[in-house]
């Protein structure tokens, strides 16, 4: 069973798999490929995970794990080097 906080880890893993950056749709696809079973067993998170993924990206920006919106193309998340 997954929780919202897991999405932060999964986003970073997906971005690493994508070579350090990716469009949010690419990130969502990778999360689904690797964690579909976890998401399906996660109650309400199953219905909100794509929204919650954006919340998690904001948390990662605040902790400086990914670049701020102003420093990356629209919809692209970039891991800090």
N, C-alpha and C positions, 0 to 999 in steps of 0.2 A: 504494500500500500504506500503510495507516494503522498507527500505533503507539498505545499506551495514552496517551501524552502528548497526542496530537491530541484526545482526548476533552475535555480541559480547554478547549481553544479552541472546540470544537464546542458545548459546554455554554453557554459565554458567548455565542456567536453565536445559539444557539437561544433563550436567555433574552432577548436583545435583540429578536429577532423576535417574541417573546411580550409585548413591552412591559416587560421588566425582571423578570418573575417567571413561574413556571410550575410545574405539578405534574410530578414526574419522568416520568410517562407521556407528558405533552405534549412534554417535552424529548426523550425517546426517539423519539417519532414524527417530530419535526423532524429529528433526527440521521439517522434512517433515510431520510427523504425526500431529504435533501441528500447523504448519504454512503453509501448502500447499496452502490454499486459499490466504494468504497474498503474498506468493511467486508468485502465478499465476497472481496476479494483479499488479506485480511490474516491468513491462516493461522488460528491458534488464537484470535486476537482476535475473529474472526467468531462464535465460540461463547461468548465471555465478555464481549462489549462491554457488555451491560446491567449486569452485575456491576461491570465496570471503570468504567462511567460513575459509579457510586456512589462508588468509590474516588476518581475524579477530582473529584467534588463535595466530598469531604472535603479534598482538596488545595486546592481553591478556597476553602474555609472557612478553612483554615490560613493562606492568603496574603491573607485578608480581601477576596477578590473577590466572595464571596456571604455573606449573613448566616448567623450560627450557627444551629444547629437550635433553640435556645431562643428565638430571636427571629423565628421564622417558623412558619406552620402546618405540621402534619405532612405530609410528602411534598412540600412546596412549597419551591422554591429561588428566592431573591430576590437579584438583583444589588445590590451596595452602590451607593447614589447617588453 
